[in-house]
């Protein structure tokens, strides 16, 4: 009887030692999304350059497609990758309970406390399986941004067939600005996200090999 | 102006080397089959039903995806959905001139000499003078012109519905395309469902004035369910056809359907 319990304990210890931080499906959709989002941003910049909303254009060294037609081709091809992969992510995130377990709850106080801890270098990264409050806020926020950038993109692409969606974004011209600012939010997120992954390399490892 | 599609290929990747590396990883039989099939993305995706003899390149994949998007857009297109209309005060004045050439180089068509050539799958192939066309029933629309570049402008166009004209000349409306040729040899094709859309218009006036040279005198095709480049100006010929004849920008890589 005691030997069974001991074996059980050993197995339990082993499980915690090799605990999967990021399950395989998360890693797959994460990296597919990474490719899709980079293609979308770079081709989006190419399209932006054809009729800039602001007093600047993106350098051709960081745009994709070579010219407007090429940029559109990339953008409207990669959108399938982004949207299908995004739908898989949202579905699995809800079905597996990952969103509920990982992203909730978020409180204003928690976010403030963790932000303070982070800037004073006191935020613990010992347990990567639990997101701190700042991570929860950013990861939840970027999901909302992701949904908005796709919807505003559809509103620009199909302002006649999906005219109610376009109207919801304040019309065609406003939807372009929404689409742009959502891109800016994603780029801002990416800068922080990549920087932090490099500062805490084991989080990057977990997103590659799972542990 | 005509830029090479070559630039679509991912820079820094030698496609031949990529194929070589990929085939090395395969067992013999599948390697032989893979090479025999032209090592194509088409064979890998099948999504677009593309020709397996196509070669491996981002360019090919993108062209297939663009065709796939044409198909998706044709399905999304609802012939009964009207483009939103606006009021007089929304009209952009002056309405922007846009073409692949400067405004000074726009065709200067003599309305007295001009005739609209009608050909292809139509019963009556007679050419039409401008006076004859001006006698057709006139409808008006204030709609948003959306350029492939991203900008948009609301304009006011008057003319006769293209679908009424197609019926008048006995066009085979089961044909696939209506192809337009313009005075400066610009071309564009409209799919028949779009050509038959209630708001697709043979336009003779802008803002209730005879169409000025900048906006396509003597005739423009106004299609509020398409991007601007599918709204040809200075039209001289219309052909109803089952053969896809492309267009000036479509041939260079702009998405063919480009529906709004």
Interface residues (C-beta under 8 A of the other chain):
Chain A: X47 X48 X50 X51 X65 X66 X67 X68 X69 X70 X72 X73 X74 X76 X77 X80 X156 X158 X159 X160 X161 X163 X167 X172 X173 X176
Chain B: X3 X4 X5 X6 X7 X8 X61 X62 X63 X65 X66 X69 X76 X77 X78 X81 X82 X83 X84 X144 X146 X147 X148 X149 X150 X151 X152 X224 X225 X249 X252 X253 X254 X255 X259 X260
